[in-house]
């Protein structure tokens, strides 16, 4: 494909000149280049859709535009004038406002207070001008075709109404550039239609809109232009009208994924774990699958598809409302994580620091925690046994640390992940659930983690791997289960699966 | 370092850094022990009556009962919870024992009632915090009023007395020479709690819960059960302290042990237990108990009034907490 490495550029994007231009922006974090020389332009009265996988750099770009990050390289121009945003307030003053995925609003404050919090109009003696707050709030909400009373408390509103308040808050600062970061994630179809009417209104007012979404149907419905990011690089931009969806998916996924993460070919054995009709009151419904010995089952889906919740219920953190679990041919009931560990099911959580490790505690104590029953004698600790266990897995995982007694919090992200994986391997599990195993890990360590996962499978361990990264899913999995909005959206064999199929199943596009 | 000669990938990771000596020298306990020695020397210079075996023995009564509760409280605070109802448990247990003594119950029965009341109160706190998942600081402020309120309701402005003669042993008896029963009990409890916290799986779970409750839950630690047991233990130690205190005083008023909960928490924090949870040692609490006992006793020998004493204790707490934090900050400022 000629598209692979060179961005496609459609000539004469627009007759109008850009309000906002970002040129050669790079953002470097320790170990990661989140954005690499990206450029993007926004035009008055037009919506530009920013498309990319999780981790492509979209959120970083939003944070730069809203003054939260300062880029290491590149320049931002507004109306052709170079600007730097020293703070979030500076970005607002320059006319940039953002509606986030989860805007922080305050339940106990009124609608008007929420809209004008931090920039309330003042009266003669520096007091808050309530009449003006209420009048202006009502105006803003009326622009959004809503008649919410500015004086009622936010907690009395529905989710959709709160969303309108969040939009009103974003518009209350008189912005010319509006960023919408996955604004439809929590909305129903009808609410999305309402939102799009609002966006059309904003377009008519000449505002430039940056619209971030995973959902292609929405993008085609509302946006004129698109920009695709992949691994922190801008890989293509143009006019949507002239670009078929397949091309955008290809740009988004990019490389030949099967070559990147070679999974060792492993002889797949008999069924180890069978999940039958697993349901949760809110997060997922009617999930059934089988996991075989030596198999890696990839679980793909968008954020919020219910993947982590499914894994946590398999691990006993939350209880399913119905469904059966059969392990090695015998039905098991998992009421707590202790039950799951005893049964041989372990879980490497997505948020290592929050759920996986006691960061101030020594490496060896973190590693031995789920295995204390084996290292101790009659309930009494044996530091020698704990250190022996920790050393065994530290060496197996090639852990880099000054000593086994240093706090885990002093290690790098990749090494912390090794401690979590080591801690679970030490329990000698049958099934290991990996939730975003390479999230926040630098490229070098990623390959090491992938190699190790593959090795585990070859030793007969069964693996469930949740990931939002298509190359990882496609490269590592024997089979892929796609989830969408809490439901199973399809199974794909490794041999036949393509990135396009998975994205389509996950986003609900036929 | 031999980094250049050894391939770093193959280099074994040492178990620990430094020697046992260098590790312990930098500890809070050593610093606190130094403070205790200084106070001891200051006291012996300030008052000719201080260095007397019987006076020193008397001094231990200033802290033994509080320290017994402080051991259990230390575990609770390390696990990220707190129990402010301990002094009220003493009052309620003492009232129960007083009422039983009036009804003619003999010493073994009284001890069982005192300890039983403590356990029941601890179980109640534990149920509210671990069972109903309510915040412990609010729960135990509530039960603090509740437990002591019951004592006031029963006793009003009266007092229970008339405990059997044999009951006096727990607070006034001596094992041999100047070593009181209470001091022996204090040392025994210190040893038992030190083993429980530092040498058992249960103690490890306490530390993990205090450092990261999520991670504990995600690692199969029965968080609620551990917390319930900790409240039960704190209730038990409060009951035992109530037996000792009631025996020592020989009477029960509803205002007994008023304000002790803060002295117990002070002792725990002074002993180096992080008020945010996650770290601390029983040895630190033992030394802190001696420090607080020595300060109050030394000041007492100098005829310093009680109010001034509490000022001293307060200052001591603030200084000992501020010093290491300030030292760390100065060190960091130098680095950057």
Interface residues (C-beta under 8 A of the other chain):
Chain A: X315 X317 X336 X337 X338 X340 X341 X342 X347 X349 X354 X355 X356 X357 X358 X359 X360 X361 X364 X365 X369 X370 X372 X373 X376 X379 X380 X381 X387 X391 X394 X395 X398 X399 X400 X401 X402 X403 X404 X405 X406 X423
Chain B: X8 X9 X12 X13 X14 X15 X16 X17 X199 X200 X201 X202 X203 X204 X207 X208 X211 X212 X214 X215 X216 X217 X218 X219 X220 X221 X222 X278 X279
